[in-house]
Amino acid sequence: IVRQRRIERGALTLASAEVKFQIDTKTDDRLDICMYQIREANQMIEEFMLVANVSVAEQILKHFPPCSLLRHHPTLTREMVEPLLRTGTTVGLNLDVSSSKALANSLDQAVGDDPYFNKQIRIMATRCMTR
């Protein structure tokens, strides 16, 4: 419910591939490499951490308004998203970047034949937002 509310308000869900290594504890040799599976419990913890951050920020603002500080992501500019838009166009995607909510909706609809297509598009979107 908390995640759904956050998404409805325009939060972006961006993918970042995480790799997990299995290492032999005696020899330190790599035994296996695989993609890290994000489970529902991980997502719940992430949501609780976000709620905690917002709650603490509200208390700081309430009790110490002159000292409070807001960190937010910069508004997307055309230059920031140009590589994503160019790539999207070449594969037939029309991505709306007019707001984070519009981009989130566009990313949700960006599906292809390859099961990793959406994840790749989201990784590209993440890179466009990096300062």
Accessible surface in RSA format (square Angstrom, percent):
REM  Atomic radii and reference values for relative SASA: ProtOr
REM  Chains: A
REM  Algorithm: Lee & Richards
REM  Probe-radius: 1.40
REM  Slices: 20
REM RES _ NUM      All-atoms   Total-Side   Main-Chain    Non-polar    All polar
REM                ABS   REL    ABS   REL    ABS   REL    ABS   REL    ABS   REL
RES ILE A   1   159.20  90.6 118.87  88.6  40.32  97.2 121.88  87.8  37.31 101.3
RES VAL A   2    58.75  38.7  56.28  50.9   2.47   6.0  56.87  49.4   1.88   5.1
RES ARG A   3    84.12  35.3  83.10  42.4   1.02   2.4  29.96  40.9  54.16  32.8
RES GLN A   4    96.70  54.1  95.04  69.5   1.65   3.9  37.87  80.6  58.82  44.6
RES ARG A   5   135.73  57.0 134.47  68.5   1.26   3.0  39.14  53.5  96.59  58.5
RES ARG A   6    55.73  23.4  55.10  28.1   0.63   1.5  28.29  38.7  27.45  16.6
RES ILE A   7    45.37  25.8  44.97  33.5   0.39   0.9  44.97  32.4   0.39   1.1
RES GLU A   8   101.86  58.5  86.24  65.2  15.61  37.2  31.91  61.7  69.95  57.1
RES ARG A   9   183.78  77.2 144.59  73.7  39.19  93.3  77.54 106.0 106.23  64.4
RES GLY A  10     4.37   5.4   0.00   N/A   4.37   5.4   2.60   7.1   1.77   4.0
RES ALA A  11    25.64  23.6  11.86  18.3  13.78  31.3  22.85  32.2   2.79   7.4
RES LEU A  12    41.50  23.1  18.41  13.2  23.08  58.0  18.41  12.9  23.08  62.1
RES THR A  13    74.60  53.1  70.27  71.2   4.33  10.3  65.01  87.3   9.59  14.5
RES LEU A  14    56.49  31.5  28.17  20.1  28.33  71.2  28.18  19.8  28.32  76.2
RES ALA A  15    18.77  17.3   9.41  14.5   9.36  21.3  18.08  25.5   0.69   1.8
RES SER A  16    70.14  59.3  58.64  78.3  11.50  26.5  37.49  79.8  32.65  45.7
RES ALA A  17    52.49  48.3  26.67  41.1  25.83  58.8  27.21  38.3  25.28  67.0
RES GLU A  18    84.31  48.4  77.76  58.8   6.55  15.6  27.41  53.0  56.90  46.5
RES VAL A  19    76.09  50.1  48.80  44.2  27.29  65.8  48.80  42.4  27.29  74.0
RES LYS A  20    96.61  47.1  92.50  56.8   4.11   9.8  44.55  40.1  52.07  55.5
RES PHE A  21   108.92  54.5  86.62  53.7  22.30  58.0  86.62  52.5  22.30  63.8
RES GLN A  22    85.24  47.7  81.25  59.4   3.99   9.5  21.34  45.4  63.90  48.5
RES ILE A  23    80.88  46.0  63.06  47.0  17.82  43.0  63.06  45.4  17.82  48.4
RES ASP A  24    41.71  29.2  38.74  38.6   2.98   7.0   5.08  12.0  36.64  36.5
RES THR A  25   128.98  91.7  99.48 100.9  29.50  70.3  79.85 107.3  49.13  74.3
RES LYS A  26   192.12  93.7 154.50  94.8  37.62  89.6 103.43  93.1  88.69  94.5
RES THR A  27    80.79  57.5  55.87  56.6  24.92  59.4  62.34  83.7  18.46  27.9
RES ASP A  28   112.27  78.6  92.58  92.1  19.69  46.6  26.19  61.6  86.08  85.8
RES ASP A  29    82.67  57.9  78.95  78.6   3.72   8.8  21.24  50.0  61.43  61.3
RES ARG A  30   150.04  63.0 121.38  61.9  28.65  68.2  26.30  35.9 123.74  75.0
RES LEU A  31   116.69  65.0  81.74  58.5  34.95  87.9  85.20  59.8  31.49  84.7
RES ASP A  32    69.20  48.5  63.33  63.0   5.86  13.9  15.58  36.7  53.61  53.5
RES ILE A  33    84.84  48.3  71.15  53.0  13.70  33.0  71.24  51.3  13.60  36.9
RES CYS A  34    54.67  41.4  44.12  49.2  10.56  24.8  37.03  93.8  17.65  19.0
RES MET A  35    82.88  42.9  74.22  49.1   8.67  20.6  54.40  46.3  28.48  37.7
RES TYR A  36    82.98  38.7  69.27  39.4  13.71  35.7  45.50  34.2  37.48  46.2
RES GLN A  37   118.71  66.4 114.37  83.6   4.33  10.3  36.68  78.1  82.03  62.2
RES ILE A  38    95.91  54.6  68.99  51.4  26.92  64.9  68.99  49.7  26.92  73.1
RES ARG A  39   153.07  64.3 147.76  75.3   5.31  12.6  58.45  79.9  94.62  57.3
RES GLU A  40   124.73  71.6 115.26  87.2   9.47  22.6  34.81  67.3  89.93  73.4
RES ALA A  41    61.94  56.9  57.09  88.1   4.85  11.0  59.00  83.1   2.94   7.8
RES ASN A  42    53.42  36.8  46.96  45.4   6.46  15.6  11.22  27.0  42.20  40.8
RES GLN A  43    62.31  34.8  61.78  45.2   0.53   1.3   8.39  17.9  53.92  40.9
RES MET A  44    91.86  47.6  90.08  59.6   1.77   4.2  68.11  57.9  23.75  31.5
RES ILE A  45   101.26  57.6 101.04  75.3   0.22   0.5 101.26  72.9   0.00   0.0
RES GLU A  46    93.93  53.9  92.16  69.7   1.77   4.2  28.16  54.5  65.77  53.7
RES GLU A  47    10.92   6.3  10.92   8.3   0.00   0.0   7.71  14.9   3.21   2.6
RES PHE A  48   117.33  58.7 112.60  69.7   4.73  12.3 113.31  68.7   4.02  11.5
RES MET A  49   118.36  61.3 114.21  75.6   4.15   9.9 101.01  85.9  17.35  23.0
RES LEU A  50    63.20  35.2  62.80  44.9   0.40   1.0  63.02  44.3   0.18   0.5
RES VAL A  51    68.58  45.1  65.58  59.4   3.00   7.2  68.25  59.3   0.33   0.9
RES ALA A  52    52.06  47.9  44.74  69.0   7.33  16.7  51.87  73.0   0.19   0.5
RES ASN A  53    95.29  65.7  88.14  85.2   7.16  17.2  24.11  58.0  71.18  68.8
RES VAL A  54    86.46  56.9  84.26  76.3   2.20   5.3  86.46  75.1   0.00   0.0
RES SER A  55    51.66  43.7  50.01  66.7   1.65   3.8  30.19  64.3  21.47  30.1
RES VAL A  56    87.48  57.6  86.07  77.9   1.40   3.4  87.48  76.0   0.00   0.0
RES ALA A  57    53.70  49.4  46.16  71.2   7.55  17.2  49.78  70.1   3.92  10.4
RES GLU A  58   103.20  59.3  97.72  73.9   5.48  13.1  37.39  72.3  65.81  53.7
RES GLN A  59    92.33  51.6  91.47  66.9   0.85   2.0  41.24  87.8  51.09  38.7
RES ILE A  60    73.22  41.7  72.19  53.8   1.03   2.5  73.13  52.7   0.09   0.2
RES LEU A  61   103.91  57.9 101.46  72.6   2.46   6.2 101.46  71.3   2.46   6.6
RES LYS A  62   145.29  70.9 115.65  71.0  29.64  70.6  77.04  69.3  68.25  72.7
RES HIS A  63   108.99  59.6  83.76  58.2  25.24  64.6  54.94  56.6  54.05  62.9
RES PHE A  64   120.38  60.2 118.21  73.2   2.16   5.6 120.38  73.0   0.00   0.0
RES PRO A  65    76.89  56.0  64.21  58.5  12.68  46.1  64.61  53.3  12.28  76.3
RES PRO A  66   126.19  92.0  82.46  75.2  43.73 159.0  95.44  78.8  30.75 191.1
RES CYS A  67   100.26  75.8  71.20  79.4  29.06  68.3  27.71  70.2  72.55  78.2
RES SER A  68    36.53  30.9  14.71  19.6  21.82  50.3   8.17  17.4  28.36  39.7
RES LEU A  69   171.59  95.6 137.72  98.5  33.87  85.1 141.64  99.5  29.95  80.6
RES LEU A  70   147.73  82.3 123.51  88.4  24.22  60.9 124.34  87.3  23.38  62.9
RES ARG A  71   190.88  80.1 165.36  84.3  25.53  60.8  78.77 107.6 112.12  67.9
RES HIS A  72   120.21  65.7 104.13  72.4  16.08  41.1  69.70  71.8  50.51  58.8
RES HIS A  73   127.16  69.5 113.84  79.1  13.33  34.1  78.80  81.2  48.37  56.3
RES PRO A  74    41.15  30.0  30.30  27.6  10.86  39.5  33.95  28.0   7.20  44.8
RES THR A  75   118.13  84.0 102.87 104.3  15.26  36.4  76.41 102.6  41.72  63.1
RES LEU A  76    39.02  21.7  18.42  13.2  20.60  51.8  18.42  12.9  20.60  55.4
RES THR A  77    62.14  44.2  55.65  56.4   6.50  15.5  59.09  79.4   3.05   4.6
RES ARG A  78   148.86  62.5 139.58  71.2   9.28  22.1  57.70  78.9  91.16  55.2
RES GLU A  79   139.61  80.2 121.24  91.7  18.38  43.8  71.67 138.6  67.95  55.5
RES MET A  80    45.28  23.4  34.60  22.9  10.68  25.4  34.35  29.2  10.93  14.5
RES VAL A  81     1.51   1.0   1.51   1.4   0.00   0.0   1.51   1.3   0.00   0.0
RES GLU A  82    60.48  34.7  60.48  45.8   0.00   0.0  27.38  53.0  33.10  27.0
RES PRO A  83    58.37  42.5  57.12  52.1   1.25   4.5  57.83  47.7   0.54   3.3
RES LEU A  84     0.38   0.2   0.38   0.3   0.00   0.0   0.38   0.3   0.00   0.0
RES LEU A  85    22.27  12.4  20.26  14.5   2.01   5.1  21.07  14.8   1.21   3.2
RES ARG A  86   139.24  58.5 135.80  69.2   3.43   8.2  65.51  89.5  73.72  44.7
RES THR A  87    45.71  32.5  42.33  42.9   3.38   8.1  28.11  37.8  17.60  26.6
RES GLY A  88     0.35   0.4   0.00   N/A   0.35   0.4   0.35   0.9   0.00   0.0
RES THR A  89   101.98  72.5  87.29  88.5  14.69  35.0  67.03  90.0  34.95  52.8
RES THR A  90   113.01  80.4  74.12  75.1  38.89  92.7  74.82 100.5  38.19  57.7
RES VAL A  91    80.85  53.2  47.93  43.4  32.93  79.3  56.60  49.2  24.25  65.8
RES GLY A  92    69.05  85.1   0.00   N/A  69.05  85.1  36.04  98.9  33.00  73.9
RES LEU A  93    32.58  18.1  23.76  17.0   8.82  22.2  25.39  17.8   7.19  19.4
RES ASN A  94   146.93 101.3 120.28 116.2  26.65  64.2  35.65  85.8 111.28 107.6
RES LEU A  95    13.69   7.6   2.13   1.5  11.56  29.1   2.18   1.5  11.51  31.0
RES ASP A  96    69.72  48.8  62.65  62.4   7.07  16.7  29.27  68.9  40.45  40.3
RES VAL A  97    25.61  16.9  13.92  12.6  11.68  28.2  13.92  12.1  11.68  31.7
RES SER A  98    95.71  80.9  52.93  70.6  42.78  98.5  52.91 112.7  42.80  60.0
RES SER A  99    54.37  45.9  43.76  58.4  10.61  24.4  46.12  98.2   8.24  11.5
RES SER A 100    55.06  46.5  47.93  64.0   7.13  16.4  25.06  53.4  30.00  42.0
RES LYS A 101    75.58  36.9  75.29  46.2   0.29   0.7  57.21  51.5  18.38  19.6
RES ALA A 102    16.62  15.3  10.51  16.2   6.11  13.9  15.35  21.6   1.27   3.4
RES LEU A 103     0.12   0.1   0.12   0.1   0.00   0.0   0.12   0.1   0.00   0.0
RES ALA A 104     6.32   5.8   6.21   9.6   0.11   0.3   6.32   8.9   0.00   0.0
RES ASN A 105    62.63  43.2  61.43  59.4   1.20   2.9  16.39  39.4  46.25  44.7
RES SER A 106    14.58  12.3   7.17   9.6   7.41  17.1   5.55  11.8   9.03  12.6
RES LEU A 107     0.00   0.0   0.00   0.0   0.00   0.0   0.00   0.0   0.00   0.0
RES ASP A 108    80.56  56.4  60.08  59.8  20.48  48.4  25.15  59.2  55.41  55.3
RES GLN A 109   141.71  79.2 119.74  87.5  21.96  52.3  45.26  96.3  96.45  73.2
RES ALA A 110     0.66   0.6   0.03   0.0   0.64   1.4   0.66   0.9   0.00   0.0
RES VAL A 111   110.82  72.9  91.05  82.4  19.77  47.6  91.74  79.7  19.08  51.7
RES GLY A 112    41.70  51.4   0.00   N/A  41.70  51.4  21.34  58.6  20.36  45.6
RES ASP A 113   158.48 111.0 121.84 121.3  36.64  86.6  44.20 104.0 114.28 114.0
RES ASP A 114    79.22  55.5  69.06  68.7  10.16  24.0  29.36  69.1  49.85  49.7
RES PRO A 115   120.10  87.5  82.81  75.5  37.30 135.6  95.86  79.1  24.24 150.7
RES TYR A 116   132.21  61.7 131.82  75.0   0.39   1.0  85.74  64.4  46.47  57.3
RES PHE A 117    42.96  21.5  39.46  24.4   3.50   9.1  42.86  26.0   0.10   0.3
RES ASN A 118    32.92  22.7  31.82  30.8   1.10   2.6  19.67  47.4  13.25  12.8
RES LYS A 119    75.11  36.6  71.64  44.0   3.47   8.3  37.41  33.7  37.70  40.2
RES GLN A 120    97.66  54.6  97.57  71.3   0.09   0.2  34.82  74.1  62.84  47.7
RES ILE A 121     5.39   3.1   5.39   4.0   0.00   0.0   5.39   3.9   0.00   0.0
RES ARG A 122    24.76  10.4  24.76  12.6   0.00   0.0   7.85  10.7  16.90  10.2
RES ILE A 123    22.14  12.6  22.07  16.4   0.07   0.2  22.14  15.9   0.00   0.0
RES MET A 124    54.46  28.2  52.30  34.6   2.16   5.2  39.98  34.0  14.48  19.2
RES ALA A 125     0.14   0.1   0.00   0.0   0.14   0.3   0.14   0.2   0.00   0.0
RES THR A 126    46.67  33.2  45.20  45.8   1.47   3.5  45.14  60.6   1.53   2.3
RES ARG A 127   172.30  72.3 157.85  80.5  14.45  34.4  55.58  76.0 116.72  70.7
RES CYS A 128    15.89  12.0   4.89   5.5  11.00  25.8   6.99  17.7   8.90   9.6
RES MET A 129    36.02  18.7  27.83  18.4   8.19  19.5  14.09  12.0  21.93  29.1
RES THR A 130    99.21  70.6  72.81  73.8  26.40  62.9  65.47  87.9  33.73  51.0
RES ARG A 131   218.15  91.6 150.45  76.7  67.70 161.2 104.32 142.6 113.82  69.0
END  Absolute sums over single chains surface
CHAIN  1 A    10450.2       8794.4       1655.8       6027.3       4422.9
END  Absolute sums over all chains
TOTAL         10450.2       8794.4       1655.8       6027.3       4422.9
